[in-house]
Each structure stands twice: as C-alpha cells, then as structure tokens.
Amino acid sequence: MLTGDRDSKPGTKEHFVRVARMQRWGTIRDYVLLCRGQGHFTAEFYAKAGAYMERIYVRRMLKQVRDPSGWPTFGSIERLDEHGQPERIFMQEELFGPEEYRQIVTYHHGVARHHLFKAQTYRDHAKARYGLQLPLLDEEDDEIEGI
C-alpha cells in the first residue's frame, strides 16, 4: 500500500486504486465483491448507479443495431448543443454528412493507433521478460483477413 492512500474516501478513484491493489488478479465479480467488502460502494454510488446503467444499456444496444449486411446503423459523433457546448450523440449513418464521416474515421483511426501502440508495448515486455518474438499483424500478414 502506498503512503497516504489509507484515508482515501470510499467511492473515489483513489479508494478504488487502494482496494484494487489488495488483489493481484481476479474476475470482475471478484473485484466487485472486494469493493463491497471494503465499503467502496457508497449510498451515493447506488443513487447514481441506476441512471448510469440505463445509459450504458442504451449505448450498448445502439451499437448493436445493424443493417441487413451486419454493418452498424448508428455512429457516435460530437456536435454542439443549443448552448454551444459539445455533446455526444448517436446518429444513423444515412444522416451522415462529410463532417460526421470525418469524425468517425478520425475516431477509429485513433483507436487503431492506440491499440497498435499497446500491442507493441506488450510485445516488447514479453520479449524483455521471456525472450518471446511475437509478430504483429503487419509483420505476419500483408493484410487483415476479410478486408
């Protein structure tokens, strides 16, 4: 345990980090039970949880709406609300214009770069720790299967 984090307030990120460090591995259920046992889930947490779960559920369901070919029908984009504040909306692709396509392509390109960086870093760690030579997709194949 790190110095100074013993007094972290339940329900905060600092408290979660302290609790999570108590267990080196486990299922999500294991960590939920650990958090419950350590008082991480407060009355304030439960007051917000219902609305939060509704948003998670609707977001997941919107991502699963597909056209007959299996392609997602909705995309998540950012626009300005009536007060000029950015807000994230889900929009059907048939309504996309050039700006919406730009946002979607930019987002997925960024996510791909992020995951490539993570793959490279984990590969480097495996090589340093175990001498493993793990190829990345572009080193093993010229193209992604199915594309």
ZAMARGU-4260 file (C-alpha; in steps of 0.2 Angstrom, whole numbers, plus 5000, padded with zeros to 4 digits):
<rodrens>
0) 5000/5000/5000 | 5006/5017/4996 | 5009/5030/5009 | 4994/5042/5011 | 4981/5032/5002
5) 4974/5024/5018 | 4962/5038/5021 | 4955/5039/5004 | 4936/5042/5004 | 4926/5027/4999
10) 4918/5029/4981 | 4933/5039/4975 | 4946/5033/4962 | 4959/5034/4975 | 4950/5022/4986
15) 4947/5010/4971 | 4965/5010/4967 | 4969/5006/4985 | 4956/4992/4986 | 4961/4985/4969
20) 4979/4983/4974 | 4974/4971/4988 | 4971/4958/4975 | 4983/4955/4960 | 4971/4946/4949
25) 4953/4940/4948 | 4937/4941/4939 | 4926/4957/4938 | 4915/4948/4950 | 4929/4945/4962
30) 4934/4964/4961 | 4915/4968/4964 | 4915/4958/4980 | 4931/4965/4986 | 4925/4983/4983
35) 4909/4978/4993 | 4919/4971/5007 | 4930/4987/5008 | 4915/4999/5008 | 4919/5006/4991
40) 4901/5006/4985 | 4893/5020/4995 | 4874/5026/4996 | 4879/5040/4984 | 4886/5027/4972
45) 4870/5017/4972 | 4860/5033/4970 | 4869/5036/4954 | 4870/5018/4948 | 4853/5016/4941
50) 4854/5031/4929 | 4872/5026/4924 | 4867/5008/4920 | 4852/5014/4909 | 4865/5025/4899
55) 4877/5010/4897 | 4862/4999/4892 | 4856/5011/4879 | 4873/5014/4872 | 4877/4996/4870
60) 4860/4992/4862 | 4863/5007/4849 | 4880/4999/4845 | 4871/4983/4841 | 4858/4989/4829
65) 4864/4983/4812 | 4858/4984/4794 | 4854/4968/4784 | 4873/4966/4780 | 4878/4967/4798
70) 4885/4984/4797 | 4881/4996/4812 | 4867/5008/4809 | 4872/5021/4821 | 4888/5031/4824
75) 4893/5041/4839 | 4898/5059/4835 | 4901/5075/4844 | 4891/5091/4840 | 4887/5107/4849
80) 4871/5109/4859 | 4859/5124/4858 | 4871/5132/4871 | 4887/5129/4861 | 4893/5115/4872
85) 4899/5099/4865 | 4888/5084/4867 | 4890/5066/4861 | 4875/5060/4850 | 4871/5044/4841
90) 4866/5047/4823 | 4861/5035/4809 | 4874/5033/4796 | 4861/5038/4782 | 4861/5055/4790
95) 4880/5057/4790 | 4887/5072/4780 | 4906/5075/4777 | 4909/5081/4795 | 4901/5065/4803
100) 4911/5054/4792 | 4927/5064/4796 | 4924/5062/4815 | 4920/5043/4813 | 4936/5039/4803
105) 4947/5050/4814 | 4940/5041/4830 | 4943/5024/4823 | 4960/5028/4816 | 4965/5035/4834
110) 4958/5019/4842 | 4968/5008/4830 | 4984/5018/4833 | 4981/5016/4852 | 4979/4998/4851
115) 4994/4996/4840 | 5004/5005/4852 | 4998/4994/4866 | 5001/4978/4856 | 5019/4984/4853
120) 5022/4988/4871 | 5016/4971/4877 | 5026/4963/4864 | 5041/4972/4870 | 5038/4967/4888
125) 5036/4949/4883 | 5052/4950/4873 | 5061/4958/4888 | 5054/4946/4901 | 5053/4930/4892
130) 5063/4932/4875 | 5047/4930/4865 | 5047/4936/4847 | 5028/4940/4845 | 5024/4946/4827
135) 5012/4960/4825 | 4999/4959/4811 | 5008/4969/4798 | 5024/4959/4801 | 5015/4942/4799
140) 5002/4946/4785 | 5001/4959/4772 | 4983/4962/4775 | 4969/4960/4788 | 4959/4944/4785
145) 4942/4948/4777 | 4946/4965/4771
</rodrens>
